[in-house]
């Protein structure tokens, strides 16, 4: 399906004063004024990733930005070693069931078009991609790519309905020497491919040189550009170095250029960052990139937890969200180790729902703590079913509760297997309260 000339971007329409149906939907979800949404989109502080093709196919629009609740993304997609459309659709179903607000198809194996089309048709959440992955698959080596090859792939994926694309436009030739003394070099796949191309040809990044052409394509379909952090740190030792910040400043320049085309933009961020430098990362991004939404991978706050990086990164993600990041890209337990399976997707999504919710609570977002308070009241009342219902993962909560109680009778009792009936502090407190009320009652 081709984009129609009658369509323009959410940003362009917002600047013209229009409150689009998608803006109204976002306002209702976020319980904020539609005019606030329009202004935020017009100014670039909020994005509504909504390719016109995907909208026609049933996309349920969301808002990403400081005025909205913190969102999470789940990466799915195959590899050359493990490829199946059915597996990716199962991952999509699990990711959205447990609360992913967007998904990215990062497929690098077989049947990429088939998998992406199936994901877009099945997904009611925004879908993102990294176009250079498929572009590289269609040539013998990255060195053979031309600017036209990459831009043609961007348009091909836009026609399929991709809502946002990671494009590695900000890594320049002058940045490459800055990576020479890093512990982990260039860890972005797309960034390393662009660097390899520049070294081989001795030329500037073609996506930087042809950025206006890229924006023209994005504007036709209302594809949001996720400006990739090619030089994000892949270890604590490389965090906040000259290479990372040099690229970030270029991304700020590109943000203004994209906005001139009415193209929506978000900025991708690190990576691996120790906790005491997380606030600095957010502050610099907001300053240098003019308040565009920040989309962060983690960051991992320690490098020594392979197999548990969904935990070490969720710590960083919660802090990033607290300080102002708008979209948190999940990390699964398989990070650095292998391709995530369905259970890894579930674990990653839940870890990041915790991080995003914790950030909303810390920000003082109106109503963010209501669910916490309701669950706490249910816990104190020993209303197990209500506790499960309010949990981020009701099935897991019920499973853990019931597994340690030997008799069905105890599954609804006023205690759990941790303390039993004699040592349950809440049960004891109920009795204390009864005693206090009796003391206050006139004899």
N, C-alpha and C positions, 0 to 999 in steps of 0.2 A: 504493500500500500504506500503510495507516494504522499508526501506532505502537501497540503493544499495551501495556496497563496493567501487564503483568508485567515490562516492561523498566524498568530504572533506569540512572542514569549510572554510568560507571566510577568516578567519584569517590565517589558514594554507596555503591556496593558495596564499594569499598576501605575506606571509613570503618566499614562494618559488619564488616570483618575478612575479607571474601571475596577470594580470589585468583582472578580471572576467567580464562577461557581466553585472553583477549586479553593479560592481564598475564603469563601463563605464556609466551605466544608472544614477547612483548617481552623477557622475561628470557632466553629461549633465544637470541634474536638478539643481545642485548647481552652475553651471557655474564655475567649478574649474578644474584643471588639473587632469586627471585620475591617474597619477602617485602620486599626492598628496593624493588622496583617498586611493590608494594601501598602501602607507607608513603609513597613519593614521590607517588603519585597521590592518596592520601588527604589529603596536606598541600598539594597543588596545585603541587608542584615539577615534576611530570611530567604530561603529558597523553597520552591515547591517543585521538586523534580517530577516532571509530568510530560513526557514525550507525547505529542498529539496523536501518534499512532496507538500508543499504549492506553491513552485516555479513552479512545474509541473502543478499545478491547476490554475495558472494565477496570482500569487503574483506580484505586481509592487514594486520592491525593493526601499527602501529609506535608506539614511544614517543618523545616529544619532551621533553627536559629535561636539566639538567646531568648527571644520572647516566647518560644515554644518549650515544651518539655524536652528533656534530653532523649535523643533517639539512639537506637543501636542498629548496626549492620551485621549481617552474617554472610561470610564468604562461602560459596559453594563452587562446584565445578570439578571437572575431571582432570586427570593427568595422562601422560603417555603410557603410564604403567597401570592405570585403573580407569576404565571408561565404560559408562553405561548411562543412557538417558534416564532409565527408571530409577537408578540410584540417586541421580541429581534431583529428580522430582520428589523423591522421598525425603531428601535433605531439605528441599524447599518447604515441604509440608510440615516437617518437624520444626524448622526454623520459625515459620510463621505461627505455628500452633503455640509455641512458647514465647512469642512476643517480638520477633525480629521486625523492625520497622522498614528495613530495606534489605535486599540481598544483592550480592555481586556474583556474577558468573565469571569465574576466573579460569575457565576451561583452557587447557593447553594440549589436550589429547585428540582423539578421533571424534568425528561427527560434531564439531563445534557448532556449526549452524543449526543442526537438528536439535541439539541440546538447548541452545539459547532460545530458539523459537518456542520449544516446548515450555521452557521456564517463563517466558514472557506471556504466553497464552494462559498459563496456570496461575501466574502471580497477580494478586491485587495490590501488592506493595511495589514501590519503585525498584527497578532492576538496573544495576550498574555493570559495566565491563571495563576491561583494559584493552582497547583495540589493537595495540601493537602486538599482543600475544598472537592473535589470529593472523595479522599481517606477516609476522615472522614465520608462521607455519606454512605460508603459501610461497615461500622462496627457499632456496637452498641454504642461505645464510643471511644474517641480518645486514651484512655489508651490501647485499644486492638491493635492499629496500631504497625506494625513492620517496620524496615527499608526496608525490602523487599516489604511490601505493598506500601510504599510511592514511592520507586524507580520503582516498576511495574507500578504505575499510571503515573509517569513521562514518562515512555516509551510508555504507551498506548496513552497518549495525543500527544507525539512526532510523533507516527505513524499516528495520525489523521491530522497532519500538523501544530501544534502550533509552532509559530515562536519564542516566548520568554516566559519564565516561571519565576514567582516570587517564589524563594525558600528561606526558612527561615533557613539558614545554620549558621548564625553568632551569634545567641543567645545561650550563654553557661550557664551551671548550675551556674557558679561563678557570672554571671551577675544578677541572679534573686534577691538576697538580695538588690541590688542597686535600685530596683524599689519600695521598701517598703514604702518610704517616699514621693512618688510622689502624686500629686493631682489626676491624672487620671490613674495611674497604667500603664498597658500594653494595648495599644489601637489597635495594629495590630491584626487582627483576626488570621492570620497564626502564628504570634508570640505568642499569648496567648495559642493557641493549642499546640505548641511545649513546652512552659513553663509548661503547665498542664501535658504533657507526662513526662517531666523530673522530676517534683515533685513527680508524682505517682511512677515512676520506680526507682528514685534515681540514674539515669544514665545520661550520657552526651547526647547532641543533636545527634540523629542518622544521621541526614543529614550532620553534621560536621564530624562525625566519618567515614561516608561512602562517603565523598565528591568526592573522586577519581572515585568511581563507578558512581556517578551522572554525572561527567564530561565525562566519557566514553559513556554514553547514549547520552548526549548532542552533543558530537562530531560526533556520527553516523548520526545524522539527521541535524546537524548544528542548534541546538536550542540555542539561546542566553540565558544565565543565568542572570536574574535580581535579584541580591543579595538583599533580602528583609531586610528592616529596622524594625525588630521586636520590637525594643525599641525606635521607633520614639516618640517624645513628642506629646501628645494629648491635651496639654494645654500650654499656654505661661509660666506658672510656672515651667513646666518640661523641657523647651527648653535648649539644650546644657548642660544637666546634665551628671553625670558620667556614667550612664547606656547607654545613647545614644552614647557617644563617645567611650566607651569600646567596644561596638558592632561594631562601624564603623572601629576601628582598626583591628578587626578580619576580617571584609569584605575586608580590604586591603590585608591581608594574603591570603585569599581565592582567590582574584583576580589573584595573581601571580600563585597560584596552578592551576587555570582554564586555564590560558594562556599557561602553560606547555603542556596542552592537546590540544592547538589550539582552545579552546572554547572562544567565544565572551562573554563579560561581561559588564553589566552596574550596577551601584550602586544606590539603592533607598534611598531617603532622606525624611526629615520631611515635613509635619506634621503641627505643630503650632510653629511659631517662631516670636518674635517681630522684627520689621524692622531693628533695630540696630545690631542684631545678625545674619542677613542673610548672609552677606559677610563672616563672620567667618565660617559659616557652609560650604560654597562652598570652601573656602580656605583649610580647614582641609580635606574635602573629596578629593580634588584634590591632596593634599600632601600625605595623608595616603593610598589612593587607586590608586596611580601611574598614574593619568590622565585618568582613565576609565570614560566614560560618566556618568553624574549625572542625575538621573531620580527622579524628586521631586513631591510630592503631595502638591500642593499649594506652600508655606505654608500659612496657615491663619495667619494674622498679628494681629488679635484680636479675642477673644473668645465670644464676646457679640452680634453676628449678625446671629443667627439662622434664616433661611429663605433667607438670603442674603450672605451666605458663598461663593457663586461663586464670589462675589465682593471682600470680605475681603481676599480671597485666591488668586485672580488674581493679587492683589497688590503685594503680596509676590512672586508670580510666575514671574511677570515681573522683579522684583529685582533679583531673583534667575537666570533668564535667562541672565540678564545684567552681572552678576558677573561670569557666566560661565556654568550654568546648561544647559543640552542639550535636555531634554525631560520633558515637563510639564504635569503632570497628572491632568486633570480637576477636579474641584469640582462643583457640581450642587447646585441649591438653596435648594435641599432636604437633603444635607449633614447633618448628625446627626439627621435627622427627619424621613426619610422614603426612600423607593425605588424610584429612579427617573423614571418619565415617559418620553414620547417623547419630550414634551415641555421643561422639565428640561434638557434633553440632549442638545437640541438646545441652551438654555441659557448658559449652561456650556461650550459648544464648542466655542461659539462666545466670551465669556469672556476670554477664554484662547487663542483664535486666536489674540485677542487684546494684551494680555500679551506677547505672543511670538513675535508678530510683533514689539511691543514697544522695546523688548529686542534686536531684530536684528538692529533696528534703533540706539539704544544706543551703541551697539557694533561697529557701523560704518560699518556694513556689506555692501559691494559694491552693489548698486542698491536697497537697502532695502527701501529707502525713495522715490523712483521714483513714486510709486503708490500714496503716500501721496501728493506729489507735483502735480501730474496730477489731483487728485481729487480737490485739492485746486484751481487749475486753472479753473476747470469746475464750481466750486462753485462761483468763482468771475465772471464767464461769465454767470451765471444763467442757465447753461446747466444741468437741473435737471436729465435728463435721463443718462447723463454721470456720474453724481454723484452717482446715484443709481447703475449703472453698476460697478463702482469701489468700492462700499461699501462691507464690509465683509458680510452683510446681506441685499442684495438689496430689498428683499420683505418687510422687516421691515422698511427700510428707506422710500420706496415709500408709504407704508401704513401710516406712521406717517405724512409724508408731505401732502398727499392727504386728510387725515381724517379731517383736520382743515380748509380746503378751501371749501366754500359753492358752488362754481360754477366751472365747468370744465375749463372755460376760465382762471381762476386764477391759475390753476395747472401748467401752463407753464409761469407764469408771472415773472417779475424781482423783486420779493419779496416773502416772506413766511408769514404765519399768525403770526409769532412772532413780527415782526416790521410793517408789512403792507407797502404800497407804500411811506408813508410820513417819516417814521423813519428808513428805511433800510440803514444802513451805507454804504454797498457796492454800492447800487444804487446812493447814494449821492456822493460817491467817484468817480464813473464813470463821474458824472457831473463836479466834481472838476477837473478831469483829462482833460475833454473837455475844461474847462475854461483855464487851464494852457497851453494846446496846442495852444489855440487861442491867449493867451498873448505872446507866443513865435513866433507866425507867423507874419512876417513883414506886416504892413498895406500898 
